[in-house]
Amino acid sequence: METIAFRTQIDPGKRAEYERHHREIWPGLPVMRKWWDDMADIMQTDARNVPLQQPLVQVFHLP
C-alpha cells in the first residue's frame, strides 16, 4: 500500500473550528467532496474547494 503525506494550511485563528470539524467527521464519514466544501471557509483551497497541498518527500519509513 502506498503511503501519501501532505500538508495543508488552516487559516489564522481557525484551528479550533478545524478540530471541531474533525471530531464530528467519524460518525457520518461524509463524502470527500462535501468535506472539502464544508472546510473551504477555514482552509486554503483552489477554485473547486480542493484543499491546497504541499507534497512531502519521504525521508524514511519505520514499519
The first five atom37 places (N, CA, C, CB, O) and aatype in JSON, in Angstrom:
{
  "aatype": [12, 6, 16, 9, 0, 13, 1, 16, 5, 9, 3, 14, 7, 11, 1, 0, 6, 18, 6, 1, 8, 8, 1, 6, 9, 17, 14, 7, 10, 14, 19, 12, 1, 11, 17, 17, 3, 3, 12, 0, 3, 9, 12, 5, 16, 3, 0, 1, 2, 19, 14, 10, 5, 5, 14, 10, 19, 5, 19, 13, 8, 10, 14],
  "atom_mask": [
    [1, 1, 1, 1, 1],
    [1, 1, 1, 1, 1],
    [1, 1, 1, 1, 1],
    [1, 1, 1, 1, 1],
    [1, 1, 1, 1, 1],
    [1, 1, 1, 1, 1],
    [1, 1, 1, 1, 1],
    [1, 1, 1, 1, 1],
    [1, 1, 1, 1, 1],
    [1, 1, 1, 1, 1],
    [1, 1, 1, 1, 1],
    [1, 1, 1, 1, 1],
    [1, 1, 1, 0, 1],
    [1, 1, 1, 1, 1],
    [1, 1, 1, 1, 1],
    [1, 1, 1, 1, 1],
    [1, 1, 1, 1, 1],
    [1, 1, 1, 1, 1],
    [1, 1, 1, 1, 1],
    [1, 1, 1, 1, 1],
    [1, 1, 1, 1, 1],
    [1, 1, 1, 1, 1],
    [1, 1, 1, 1, 1],
    [1, 1, 1, 1, 1],
    [1, 1, 1, 1, 1],
    [1, 1, 1, 1, 1],
    [1, 1, 1, 1, 1],
    [1, 1, 1, 0, 1],
    [1, 1, 1, 1, 1],
    [1, 1, 1, 1, 1],
    [1, 1, 1, 1, 1],
    [1, 1, 1, 1, 1],
    [1, 1, 1, 1, 1],
    [1, 1, 1, 1, 1],
    [1, 1, 1, 1, 1],
    [1, 1, 1, 1, 1],
    [1, 1, 1, 1, 1],
    [1, 1, 1, 1, 1],
    [1, 1, 1, 1, 1],
    [1, 1, 1, 1, 1],
    [1, 1, 1, 1, 1],
    [1, 1, 1, 1, 1],
    [1, 1, 1, 1, 1],
    [1, 1, 1, 1, 1],
    [1, 1, 1, 1, 1],
    [1, 1, 1, 1, 1],
    [1, 1, 1, 1, 1],
    [1, 1, 1, 1, 1],
    [1, 1, 1, 1, 1],
    [1, 1, 1, 1, 1],
    [1, 1, 1, 1, 1],
    [1, 1, 1, 1, 1],
    [1, 1, 1, 1, 1],
    [1, 1, 1, 1, 1],
    [1, 1, 1, 1, 1],
    [1, 1, 1, 1, 1],
    [1, 1, 1, 1, 1],
    [1, 1, 1, 1, 1],
    [1, 1, 1, 1, 1],
    [1, 1, 1, 1, 1],
    [1, 1, 1, 1, 1],
    [1, 1, 1, 1, 1],
    [1, 1, 1, 1, 1]
  ],
  "atom_positions": [
    [[0.84, -1.17, 0.0], [0.0, 0.0, 0.0], [0.89, 1.24, 0.0], [-0.96, 0.0, 1.22], [1.87, 1.31, 0.74]],
    [[0.54, 2.19, -0.83], [1.29, 3.43, -0.91], [0.88, 4.36, 0.23], [1.08, 4.11, -2.28], [-0.31, 4.51, 0.52]],
    [[1.86, 4.97, 0.86], [1.61, 5.97, 1.89], [1.81, 7.34, 1.29], [2.53, 5.76, 3.13], [2.84, 7.61, 0.67]],
    [[0.84, 8.21, 1.47], [0.92, 9.55, 0.92], [0.78, 10.54, 2.07], [-0.16, 9.8, -0.17], [-0.11, 10.41, 2.91]],
    [[1.66, 11.51, 2.1], [1.59, 12.55, 3.12], [1.57, 13.9, 2.43], [2.79, 12.45, 4.12], [2.2, 14.11, 1.4]],
    [[0.83, 14.81, 3.01], [0.81, 16.17, 2.5], [0.46, 17.1, 3.64], [-0.2, 16.32, 1.33], [-0.01, 16.69, 4.7]],
    [[0.72, 18.35, 3.4], [0.45, 19.36, 4.41], [-0.54, 20.36, 3.84], [1.77, 20.07, 4.86], [-0.37, 20.85, 2.72]],
    [[-1.56, 20.66, 4.61], [-2.49, 21.71, 4.23], [-2.33, 22.86, 5.22], [-3.97, 21.19, 4.2], [-1.68, 22.71, 6.25]],
    [[-2.91, 23.99, 4.91], [-2.75, 25.15, 5.78], [-4.11, 25.67, 6.2], [-1.95, 26.25, 5.08], [-4.97, 25.95, 5.37]],
    [[-4.29, 25.78, 7.49], [-5.52, 26.31, 8.07], [-5.37, 27.83, 8.18], [-5.83, 25.67, 9.47], [-4.29, 28.33, 8.5]],
    [[-6.43, 28.53, 7.91], [-6.4, 29.98, 8.03], [-6.13, 30.4, 9.48], [-7.72, 30.59, 7.53], [-6.54, 29.71, 10.41]],
    [[-5.45, 31.53, 9.66], [-5.17, 32.01, 11.02], [-6.44, 32.13, 11.85], [-4.45, 33.36, 10.96], [-7.47, 32.63, 11.37]],
    [[-6.37, 31.68, 13.09], [-7.5, 31.79, 14.0], [-8.58, 30.74, 13.81], [0.0, 0.0, 0.0], [-9.62, 30.82, 14.47]],
    [[-8.38, 29.76, 12.94], [-9.42, 28.77, 12.63], [-9.1, 27.37, 13.17], [-9.62, 28.69, 11.14], [-9.81, 26.42, 12.84]],
    [[-8.06, 27.24, 13.99], [-7.67, 25.91, 14.46], [-8.79, 25.22, 15.25], [-6.42, 26.02, 15.33], [-9.07, 24.04, 15.02]],
    [[-9.41, 25.92, 16.17], [-10.47, 25.3, 16.99], [-11.61, 24.8, 16.1], [-11.01, 26.31, 18.03], [-12.14, 23.72, 16.32]],
    [[-11.97, 25.58, 15.1], [-13.04, 25.15, 14.2], [-12.61, 23.93, 13.38], [-13.45, 26.3, 13.27], [-13.4, 23.02, 13.16]],
    [[-11.36, 23.93, 12.94], [-10.82, 22.78, 12.2], [-10.88, 21.52, 13.06], [-9.35, 23.06, 11.75], [-11.3, 20.46, 12.58]],
    [[-10.48, 21.64, 14.3], [-10.51, 20.48, 15.2], [-11.95, 20.04, 15.47], [-9.81, 20.82, 16.53], [-12.22, 18.84, 15.56]],
    [[-12.87, 20.99, 15.59], [-14.28, 20.64, 15.78], [-14.79, 19.84, 14.59], [-15.14, 21.91, 15.97], [-15.49, 18.84, 14.77]],
    [[-14.45, 20.26, 13.39], [-14.87, 19.53, 12.19], [-14.34, 18.1, 12.23], [-14.37, 20.25, 10.91], [-15.05, 17.16, 11.87]],
    [[-13.11, 17.92, 12.67], [-12.53, 16.58, 12.7], [-13.17, 15.7, 13.77], [-11.04, 16.66, 12.94], [-13.3, 14.49, 13.59]],
    [[-13.57, 16.28, 14.87], [-14.26, 15.49, 15.9], [-15.6, 14.97, 15.37], [-14.49, 16.33, 17.18], [-16.05, 13.9, 15.77]],
    [[-16.22, 15.72, 14.49], [-17.55, 15.38, 14.0], [-17.54, 14.5, 12.75], [-18.31, 16.63, 13.71], [-18.6, 14.01, 12.35]],
    [[-16.4, 14.3, 12.13], [-16.39, 13.58, 10.85], [-16.65, 12.08, 11.0], [-15.06, 13.8, 10.17], [-17.33, 11.51, 10.15]],
    [[-16.14, 11.45, 12.01], [-16.16, 9.98, 12.05], [-17.53, 9.34, 12.17], [-15.34, 9.54, 13.18], [-17.74, 8.31, 11.53]],
    [[-18.47, 9.86, 12.92], [-19.77, 9.18, 12.97], [-20.45, 9.05, 11.61], [-20.68, 9.91, 13.92], [-21.06, 8.02, 11.32]],
    [[-20.38, 10.07, 10.79], [-21.05, 10.02, 9.49], [-20.13, 9.71, 8.34], [0.0, 0.0, 0.0], [-20.6, 9.35, 7.26]],
    [[-18.84, 9.85, 8.53], [-17.84, 9.66, 7.48], [-18.33, 10.22, 6.14], [-17.49, 8.17, 7.33], [-18.61, 9.46, 5.22]],
    [[-18.44, 11.56, 6.04], [-19.01, 12.19, 4.84], [-18.15, 11.99, 3.6], [-19.2, 13.67, 5.08], [-16.97, 11.66, 3.69]],
    [[-18.74, 12.18, 2.48], [-18.05, 12.09, 1.2], [-17.02, 13.22, 1.11], [-19.07, 12.16, 0.01], [-17.27, 14.32, 1.58]],
    [[-15.89, 12.93, 0.5], [-14.78, 13.9, 0.45], [-15.2, 15.24, -0.16], [-13.63, 13.32, -0.36], [-14.79, 16.29, 0.33]],
    [[-15.99, 15.2, -1.19], [-16.41, 16.46, -1.83], [-17.16, 17.36, -0.84], [-17.31, 16.17, -3.07], [-16.91, 18.56, -0.77]],
    [[-18.07, 16.77, -0.08], [-18.81, 17.54, 0.91], [-17.86, 18.07, 1.98], [-19.91, 16.67, 1.56], [-17.99, 19.21, 2.43]],
    [[-16.91, 17.25, 2.38], [-15.92, 17.66, 3.37], [-15.14, 18.87, 2.88], [-14.95, 16.5, 3.69], [-14.96, 19.84, 3.62]],
    [[-14.68, 18.82, 1.64], [-13.94, 19.96, 1.09], [-14.8, 21.21, 1.09], [-13.45, 19.65, -0.33], [-14.34, 22.29, 1.47]],
    [[-16.05, 21.07, 0.68], [-16.95, 22.24, 0.66], [-17.17, 22.79, 2.06], [-18.3, 21.86, 0.02], [-17.2, 24.0, 2.26]],
    [[-17.34, 21.89, 3.03], [-17.55, 22.32, 4.42], [-16.32, 23.03, 4.99], [-17.9, 21.12, 5.29], [-16.47, 23.95, 5.8]],
    [[-15.14, 22.62, 4.59], [-13.9, 23.17, 5.15], [-13.37, 24.38, 4.38], [-12.85, 22.1, 5.18], [-12.43, 25.03, 4.82]],
    [[-13.97, 24.68, 3.24], [-13.43, 25.71, 2.35], [-13.35, 27.09, 3.0], [-14.28, 25.81, 1.12], [-12.49, 27.9, 2.63]],
    [[-14.21, 27.37, 3.95], [-14.17, 28.7, 4.56], [-13.12, 28.83, 5.65], [-15.52, 29.03, 5.13], [-12.94, 29.92, 6.21]],
    [[-12.42, 27.74, 5.97], [-11.38, 27.83, 7.0], [-10.02, 27.33, 6.53], [-11.81, 27.05, 8.22], [-9.05, 27.39, 7.28]],
    [[-9.95, 26.83, 5.29], [-8.68, 26.32, 4.76], [-8.39, 26.97, 3.41], [-8.72, 24.78, 4.63], [-9.29, 27.46, 2.73]],
    [[-7.13, 26.95, 3.05], [-6.75, 27.44, 1.73], [-7.13, 26.38, 0.7], [-5.23, 27.78, 1.65], [-6.74, 25.22, 0.81]],
    [[-7.9, 26.8, -0.31], [-8.38, 25.87, -1.33], [-8.24, 26.5, -2.71], [-9.85, 25.48, -1.07], [-7.98, 27.7, -2.85]],
    [[-8.4, 25.65, -3.73], [-8.45, 26.19, -5.09], [-9.89, 26.59, -5.41], [-7.9, 25.14, -6.13], [-10.75, 26.57, -4.52]],
    [[-10.16, 26.93, -6.64], [-11.49, 27.4, -7.03], [-12.57, 26.33, -6.88], [-11.46, 27.88, -8.46], [-13.76, 26.66, -6.81]],
    [[-12.17, 25.06, -6.82], [-13.14, 23.96, -6.66], [-13.27, 23.51, -5.22], [-12.73, 22.78, -7.53], [-13.89, 22.48, -4.94]],
    [[-12.68, 24.26, -4.29], [-12.67, 23.95, -2.85], [-11.77, 22.77, -2.5], [-14.06, 23.66, -2.39], [-11.87, 22.23, -1.39]],
    [[-10.9, 22.36, -3.41], [-9.93, 21.31, -3.1], [-8.83, 21.94, -2.24], [-9.34, 20.65, -4.41], [-8.23, 22.93, -2.65]],
    [[-8.55, 21.38, -1.05], [-7.51, 21.97, -0.21], [-6.17, 22.02, -0.94], [-7.38, 21.17, 1.09], [-5.76, 21.06, -1.59]],
    [[-5.5, 23.16, -0.8], [-4.16, 23.27, -1.36], [-3.24, 22.37, -0.56], [-3.65, 24.75, -1.34], [-3.32, 22.31, 0.67]],
    [[-2.36, 21.67, -1.25], [-1.5, 20.7, -0.61], [-0.04, 20.97, -0.95], [-1.88, 19.28, -1.01], [0.28, 21.44, -2.04]],
    [[0.81, 20.68, 0.0], [2.25, 20.73, -0.21], [2.76, 19.31, -0.05], [2.95, 21.73, 0.79], [2.85, 18.82, 1.08]],
    [[3.1, 18.63, -1.15], [3.6, 17.26, -1.03], [4.85, 17.21, -0.15], [3.9, 16.67, -2.42], [5.68, 18.11, -0.18]],
    [[4.95, 16.14, 0.62], [6.12, 15.94, 1.47], [6.97, 14.82, 0.88], [5.7, 15.6, 2.92], [6.44, 13.82, 0.39]],
    [[8.26, 14.99, 0.94], [9.18, 13.97, 0.45], [9.47, 13.0, 1.59], [10.5, 14.6, -0.1], [9.86, 13.41, 2.68]],
    [[9.28, 11.7, 1.33], [9.55, 10.71, 2.36], [11.05, 10.6, 2.57], [8.94, 9.34, 1.99], [11.81, 10.4, 1.62]],
    [[11.46, 10.73, 3.81], [12.87, 10.63, 4.15], [13.19, 9.23, 4.66], [13.24, 11.69, 5.21], [14.25, 8.68, 4.34]],
    [[12.29, 8.65, 5.44], [12.47, 7.28, 5.93], [11.11, 6.7, 6.27], [13.41, 7.25, 7.16], [10.11, 7.43, 6.33]],
    [[11.06, 5.4, 6.49], [9.83, 4.72, 6.85], [10.15, 3.67, 7.91], [9.15, 4.07, 5.61], [11.06, 2.87, 7.74]],
    [[9.4, 3.69, 8.99], [9.55, 2.68, 10.02], [8.35, 1.75, 9.96], [9.7, 3.32, 11.44], [7.23, 2.19, 10.23]],
    [[8.55, 0.5, 9.61], [7.41, -0.43, 9.51], [6.79, -0.73, 10.87], [7.84, -1.73, 8.86], [5.82, -1.49, 10.95]]
  ]
}
